Amino acid sequence: IQLTQSPSSLSASVGDRVTITCRATQGISSYLAWYQQKPGKAPKLLIYGATTLQSGVPSRFSGSGSWAEFTLTISSLQPEDFATYYCLQVNSFPLTFGGGTKVEIK
Amino acid sequence: EVQLVESGGGLVRPGESLRLSCGASGFTFTTYAMHWVRQTPRKGLEWISSMVGTGGRTFYADSFQGRFTISRDNSKNILYLQLNSLRDDDTATYYCAKGSEYSGSSHIDFWGQGTLVTVSS
């Protein structure tokens, strides 16, 4: 199962609403997770089960979608949100990651 | 507090071997699947292998089957990754990661800090 993220990068301002899409080459039910990674750091879990917010993650992050199309939304971008975001499917082996979306400051 | 601490990375020559270790604490090790993932600037995040909680079942990406071996010592709470016949394109940061459930196909809910493996002559 391949995951295609779009866009691969975006520029946005603090306060903007940001949407990132992850498309799977076949249905994966809701077995999708989203991660945030900052330079030099390990990824951090944001969303699992396509829509469930990980404990401690700000509520401005949300996930939606099912089957083969998923979205990560940041409702109001904050300075600490500038990072790269990845999706991961765990519906079946081999587990696969999307190519990443880099969110940069406009 | 969950902690995963990788070690064992370094500089090796093509064809050589390396064993990575990941010490786990802060959770019941045998209850959760564990994973190895690597990252390069060119290929991004790549899943390598997973092992279920008690170690009975393992899963590998085709690219690494037969060359890399995952194992775990549940008495010491340590996850291992044996890397054999290393190539230049195995140069990457290797992450140990904790699954959210016992089974292998569970999302990753925590990552170690990573260990850098450099393969170069």
Interface residues (C-beta under 8 A of the other chain):
Chain A: Y31 A33 Y35 K41 A42 P43 K44 L45 Y48 G49 Q54 Y86 L88 V90 N91 S92 F93 P94 L95 T96 F97 G99 G100
Chain B: H35 V37 G44 L45 E46 W47 S50 F59 Y60 A61 D62 Y95 S100 G104 S105 S106 H107 I108 D109 F110 W111 G112 Q113 G114
